[in-house]
Each structure stands twice: as structure tokens, then as C-alpha cells.
Amino acid sequence: MKRQEEVEELQDKINRVAQHMQQGPSHHKMKDLRKDMEDLQKDLRKAQEDYQKELNKALDDDAKKRRH
């Protein structure tokens, strides 16, 4: 379940960055925050895909065991 923790951690980071953005930072800081947000969202999508693949594999493996 390491992947699930990774997904949750990335979601927390995204929430923190979003909160900073709502606090009206300077223009320069806002640019950095947007970049951070884009990077985090890419990482989150990748982590979610990997997590989903692991879940699907586990379900497939489980289904195969039941058939035998």
C-alpha cells in the first residue's frame, strides 16, 4: 500500500500549495507556486496510474488464484 500513501502525500502537498496561492503571494512567488502545482499534479497523476496498475494486478492475481 506504499503507492496509496504516495498518492495521499502528493494530494496533501497540492492542497498546501493551493492554500498558499489563495493567500495572494507576490507575482514572482505565484509563478513559483504555479510551477510547483504543475509538477505535483504530474507526479500525482503518475502515482495514481501506478497505484491503479498495482491494484489491477493484485485483483487479476487474486482472480487467477480463485480459478485454480
C-alpha positions as CSV (number, residue, x, y, z in Angstrom):
1,M,0.0,0.0,0.0
2,K,3.0,2.3,-0.4
3,R,1.5,3.7,-3.6
4,Q,-1.6,4.8,-1.8
5,E,0.4,6.7,0.8
6,E,2.4,8.3,-2.0
7,V,-0.9,9.5,-3.7
8,E,-2.2,10.8,-0.4
9,E,1.1,12.7,0.3
10,L,1.0,14.3,-3.1
11,Q,-2.6,15.3,-2.6
12,D,-1.7,17.0,0.7
13,K,1.2,18.9,-0.9
14,I,-1.1,20.1,-3.7
15,N,-3.6,21.3,-1.0
16,R,-0.9,23.2,0.8
17,V,0.3,24.8,-2.5
18,A,-3.3,25.8,-3.3
19,Q,-3.7,27.4,0.1
20,H,-0.5,29.4,-0.4
21,M,-1.9,30.6,-3.8
22,Q,-5.1,31.7,-2.2
23,Q,-3.2,33.9,0.3
24,G,-2.3,36.3,-2.5
25,P,1.5,35.9,-2.8
26,S,3.7,38.2,-4.8
27,H,3.7,37.8,-8.6
28,H,7.1,36.1,-8.5
29,K,6.1,33.7,-5.7
30,M,2.8,33.0,-7.5
31,K,4.8,31.9,-10.6
32,D,6.9,29.5,-8.5
33,L,3.7,28.1,-6.8
34,R,2.1,27.5,-10.2
35,K,5.2,25.6,-11.4
36,D,5.2,23.6,-8.1
37,M,1.5,22.9,-8.6
38,E,2.0,21.6,-12.2
39,D,4.9,19.4,-11.1
40,L,2.9,18.0,-8.2
41,Q,-0.1,17.3,-10.4
42,K,2.1,15.4,-12.9
43,D,3.6,13.4,-10.1
44,L,0.1,12.7,-8.6
45,R,-1.2,11.5,-12.0
46,K,1.7,9.2,-12.3
47,A,1.4,7.9,-8.8
48,Q,-2.4,7.3,-9.3
49,E,-1.7,5.4,-12.5
50,D,0.9,3.3,-10.8
51,Y,-1.4,2.7,-7.9
52,Q,-4.2,1.7,-10.2
53,K,-1.9,-0.7,-12.1
54,E,-0.9,-2.3,-8.8
55,L,-4.5,-2.7,-7.7
56,N,-5.5,-4.2,-11.1
57,K,-2.6,-6.6,-10.9
58,A,-3.5,-7.7,-7.4
59,L,-7.1,-8.2,-8.5
60,D,-6.0,-10.2,-11.5
61,D,-3.7,-12.3,-9.4
62,D,-6.4,-12.9,-6.9
63,A,-8.9,-13.8,-9.6
64,K,-6.4,-16.3,-11.1
65,K,-5.8,-18.0,-7.8
66,R,-9.6,-18.5,-7.3
67,R,-9.9,-20.1,-10.8
68,H,-7.3,-22.8,-10.0
